[in-house]
């Protein structure tokens, strides 16, 4: 990520190091500007939603936390004595995670990361967003396979955004563009500066299961959340 465009990392940095209370905002294809609460990224285990708690309890062996952000998930696992590694494509986020005590943390996008043999890969807080689009899922699943141990698994969460759309009489939804309804574009705003738009994918569990299985992965729902969200475990077929 271009350092000048890392508004997320800059906001995290200034919130943590300078105690700056300036707000970070996001907008999407289907929503207007809304505050992104930075303090939420510094929460303790007992403040996390059940989906995240379940994933952290399931994580075992050599663990990779993808998109670690400020490092709250990583710190919990590290403090539990787990063999924890973490990555994020935001340099600002990495700096904060390191300052908070995450030991093995690397500034890297997922597709550029090549250290492997992980037993658990965590992709939380809408982990499917990293996939960018439906068309790119195969690229990411193929790369994740190269990072896993023979018996490894990916724990990933997402949400079905159908509830955000108008429903028609036959139960379908009205999508105001020729696209999958969970394929959104995001943009951030911080201190009057706007980021470039970037893709972020939310995917319903039925479609995710079908796509995963068509690319050689088993798919199991571990937990359903209270806000149309879910936690899934993916394992490559042998």
N, C-alpha and C positions, 0 to 999 in steps of 0.2 A: 504494500500500500504506500502511495505517495505520502511522505510525512506531512505535507501541507493539507492533505485530505483526511488525515487521521483525527477527525474531530472527536470520535469516541475516545481514543487514547489521550488526547489533549484534555478532554473534560475529566477523565479519570485521574490523570496526573494532577491537575490543578485542584480537584476536589480532595485528593488524598494528601498531597504534599503541601499545598498552600491553603487548605481549608476554604477554598473558593466555593461559594454557594451559587454561582451562575448555573442556570438550568440548561440541560441538554434536551432537545426536542427531536421528535421523529414524525415523519408523515409517510403514508404509503399510497399505493394505487387506490385503495378503498377507504382511507381514513385521513382526516385533517391533522394538523399539527397537534401533538400530544406530548406532555412532559415524560421524559425517560428518567425515572427516579434513580439517581446514581447511588444513593445510600443503600438501595436494594442489592447492589452488587457486592456489598461488604457484609452480608448477613451470615449469621452462625447457622449451624446445622438445624437447630430447633426452629429456626425461622424459615426454613426452606419448605416448599410444597412437598407433598408426599411422594410425588413422582421422582423428584430429585433425591430425596432421602432413600427411597427404595433402590435407585440406581447405585448410589454410593455404597449402600450395604451389600449389594450384589457384586461390586467390583472386587476382583481378586487377581493375584499374581502380579505380573508386570503390567502397569496401568498407564494408558495415555489419555490425558484430559485435553480434548481438542476444543479450541476456542475458550481457553481458560479464563479470559477476562481479568478481573481483579484477583483471581486466585482462590475464591472461597471454597469451591469444591476440592481443589488441589490441596489446600491447607488442611481441610478436614481429613482427607485420606492420608496425607503425609503425617499428621499428628496421630493417626491410628497405626502408624508404623508400616504403611503400605509402600511398595516400590513404585513411586509415582513420578511420571514424566508429564510435562505440560507444554503446549504450544499455543500460540495465537499469532494472527497476521497483523495485529495492531502493536506497534512498538511501544506506544504509550501504556497499553495494558500490561505488556511484559515487564516494563519498568516498575509498575505498581505491584505486580505479583511478586517480583523479586524482592522489592522493599518490604513486603509483608512477610517474607520468609520462605516462599516457594523455592526449592533448591535446584531442581533439574527442570529448567524452563527455557524454551527456545523461541526466538522470533522467527516464525515460519508459517506460510500458508500450508494447508493440509497436503495439497498436491505436490508441494516442494519438499515434503518431509520424507526421509527414506529410512530412518532407523526403524527396525522391525522387531518381530517376535514378541508382540504384546499379547497378553492373555485377555485383557479387557480394554476396549476403546470406548471412552465416554464421549458422547455428543449431546449435551444437554442445553436447556433453554432454547427450545426449538432447533435441535441439532440438524434437522433436515434443511434448514435455511442455508447451510454451507453448500448444499448441492446445487444451488443457484436456480435450476430449472429441471423439468422432467427430462429434457433431452440430455442433461449432463449427469443424471444419476448413474448411468452405467460407467462413466469415467471415474466417478468417486468410489463406487462399489468395487471396481477393479483395483483401484489404488489401495483401498482399505484392506483388501485381501492380501496384498503384499506386506502389510504391516502386522498381520496377525500371526500368532503361533498356530500350530495345527489344530488345537482344540479351542482357539480363542473365539471371542464374540464381541459384537458391537452393541452397546446399550444406547439407544437414541430416542429422543422424544419429538413429538410434533403435535399439531392441532388440526382439526377439521374446521375450516372457516365457513362452512356452508351457512352457519347461523347468522353470518354478517350480511347475507344477500337476501333479496326479496324472493319469496317462494310463490310459485304459480300453483294453479289448482291440481295439476297432476303430480305435485310434490317436487318438481324440478326447481331450479333456481335461475334467476335472470343475471347473466354475467355480461357486463357492458363492454365486452371486447372478445375477440376471437382468441381466447387463451383459457388455460386451466384456471379455475377460480382461486386456487391457492398459490399461483405463481405471481408474486407481487414485486413491485419496485419500491425500495425504501430511499429516503433521503434524510440526512441529519442537519440540524441547525444548532450552532453553538456560538454565542457572542456575536450574533449578526452574520456569521459566516455559514454558507451552505456547502454541504458535501455534494459530490457527484451522486447521481442515482445509481443504486446497485441492486441486483436481483436477490430475492430471498424467497425460499420455497417453503410453504406449509402444504402438507399432503395428508389426505384422508387415509385411514388405515387400510381400507380395502384395496385402493390403488397401490399403496406402498407395498402391501403384501404381494400383489400380483407382479409388480415390477421387480421386487427383490427375488422372488422365486424364479422369474424368467431369466434372471442373471446369475442363478446358481447359489442362492442363499435361502436358508430357512427363515421364517418370520413368525415370531410369537409375541402376542400382546401380553405384557407382564402386568400392567396396571392401567386402568382408565381413570383419568383425572376428573375434576369437578367442573372444568371449563372447556369441554370438547377436546381435551388434550389426552395423550396416551404415551406410555413408555413401551417400547418394543425392543426385543432382543433378536439380533440377526447373527446367524452362523453360516459360514460357507459350506456348501455340500462337499463331501469328500469325494 
